[in-house]
């Protein structure tokens, strides 16, 4: 079974959704058969590096709300994160463009480390207050999850994987993802948002049952040697 997850590493509900999904997957009997594919989604590709804004300032300006309302929004997601054991320090968050972070995730995926890259970037942004738009920091994070330093450096100094990021963003529109997190199960069932683990559990089970039904259906078939039955 393939589960595709569209996410942005500065999206607070994406990290929460990741935990909810993982909790459902942990109790899923056929979890070993699940292939997870992380897809890139930039919530705001227009962010300039080193903007110097606080997250509250950025949200207030982008959403056209008061600074107080922005603080309340961040407090709400911080409390939601605590419910699944995540520690958000949004007062330390550095507003950053996530293109290079997504390119790093694509490199990590090449080596089977996409999930580790997602997790490390989430921690860096939400808990540690690191600037995930900074290439030196991305280099260090890449090394931490087991990537080769020289390969990471070569990617970050080029435009490699930029097209893959753009293709993921385009594909998001094709599957109806207007926001993130967005989960697609076997190209058929979608779950939008950081839904409770029970919702993910039902989606996993339904996709699995239909997959098994397809595999075991008793229908006519022909073999290359001309035998049909």
N, C-alpha and C positions, 0 to 999 in steps of 0.2 A: 504494500500500500504506500502511495506517495502522498505526503502532506506538504504543501507549499505554504510558506508563511511570508507575507509581505509585512515589512517592519521598517521603522526608522529608529536609529539608536538614541535619538533624543526624544522619543515619544514615551511619556511615562506609562501609558496604558499598554504599550507594546511589551515592556518588561513584566508588568503585572500579568498580561495575557500569556506570556511565555511560561511563567510559573504555574498558572492555572492549567495550561495545556500539559506541562510536564507532570503535574500531579495526576491528571487523568491518564496519561500515558503509563505512568508507573504501575497502575493497577490494571492495565489493559493486557489481557491474556496473550494476545498476539503482538506484543510490542516489538519483538525482535524482527518482525517483518515490515516494520514501518520505516520508510525512508523520508527524512526531513530535508526539505530544500528551502533555504532562506532566500527570499527575494528582496531586492532593494526598493525602497520607497522614500523619496525625499519630501518631507512635509514643506520645506521652504528652501528650494535650490538657490534663491536669490540672496541668502545671507552672506554678508561680506566678512572676510577674516578679520579678526581683532577688532570687532565692532565696539568693544568696551561696554556693552549694555549688560545690565543685570537681567536675569530671566524674567523678573517681575516687570521691568521696564519694557522688555521685548514683547511680552504677552500683551501688556496694556496697549502698546502702540499697534501691534499687528491685529488685535481683535477689536480695537476701538473701545476699550473699557477703562475703568479707573484703575489706578495703581492698587487700591485697596481690594478691588474685585480680583485682580490678578493674584494678589497674595492669598486670597481665599481659595482660588482655584488650585494653587500650588499646595496649600495646606490640605485640601481635600484629597488630592492624589497621593500626597505623602502618607496620609492616614490609610488610604486604600492599599498602598504598598506594604504598610506595616502588617496588614491582615494576612499577607502571604510571606512574611518574614523578610521583606526587603527594606533597606534603610536608605531613604532619600534625603539628601542634604541640598535641596534646591536653592538655598541661599548662596551656595558655593558654585552652582552650575555655571559653566562658561558657554555662552551662546556661540555656536559654531556651525559652519557649513559642513554637512556630513558626506559630501561626495567622496573624499579621500578615505573616510572610514568605511564606506560601502565598497570601495575598490579593494581595501584591505580584506574585507570579508570574502570577496570573490577570490582573492588569492588564497585565503585560508581554505575555502571550499575545494580548491584544486588539490589540497593536501588532506582533505577529510577533517578539517578543523573549523568549519563554519560556525558550528554551535559554540565552540570555545571562544571564537572571535566575538560573536554576538554577546555572550555573557560578559567577557572581559571589557568590552566597550560600554555596556550598560553600567557596570560597576564604576568604570572610570568616570563616566559622565554624571550619573545620578548620586553616587556615594562619595567619590573621591574629589570631585570638582576639577577634573583634568580637562584640558582643552583638546578635545578629540579632533579638532581641525588642524592641530599642529603636527607636522610630519615627524618631528623628533619624538614626540609622545607616541604617535602611531607606530613608529619603528620599535620603540621599547615595548609596547603592548604586543606587537607581533612576535617579538623575540620571546616574551613571557609565555605565549601559548605554544611555542615550539617551532615557529617559522624561522627560516634561514635569514639572518640579518641582511646579507647582501641582496638576496632576492626581494625582500621587503623594500629595501632602499631603492633598488632599480625600478620597482613598480611605482613607488611614491614620487620618484623623480621623472616619471613618464606619464603618459595618459592611458596606460594599460588598464583594462577593465572598465573604462569610462563608458564604452559602448554597451557593455553588459549591464551596467547600472541603468542606462537609458532604456535598454530593451525590457528590463524588469518593470520599469516605470510605465512603459507603453503597455506591457502585458497586464498590468494592474487595471488599466482602463478597460481592457478587453474582457476581463473576468468580473468586472463590476465593482472593483475595489476603489471606493471614493475616499477612503481613509484607512488608517491602520490602527491596530493589527488586523490582518485579514487572512484567514486560514482557508485553504481549499483542499478537500479530501478527494483523492483519486479523480481529479478534474470534474467532479460532479457535485459535491456538497460543499457549501461555504458557511463559515462562521465568522461573523463580523464583530470586532471588538473584544475586549477582555472579559469574555463570558465566564460564568462559573465553571469549575472543573466538570460538573455534571453534564453540562452542555457538550463539552469536548468529548466526554466519555461516550455519550450517545452518538455523536458524529463518527467517532472511531468505530464503534460497534456496528453501526448501520453500513458504513463503507466496507467494513470487513465482511459482513454477512452477504452483501451483494457481490463482493469480489469472489467469495467462496461459491456462491450460487452459480456464477458465470463459469468458474473453473470446473464445477462438477456436473453441470447440466448434461443430460444424456440426449445427444442429438446425432443425426446422421453425419458421417464424415467419410472422406476418401483419403487413401494413402498414395504415395508416389508410385507404388507398384500396380496401381489400377484397381485396388480392392476398395469397394464402397460398401458401407453398411449403415 
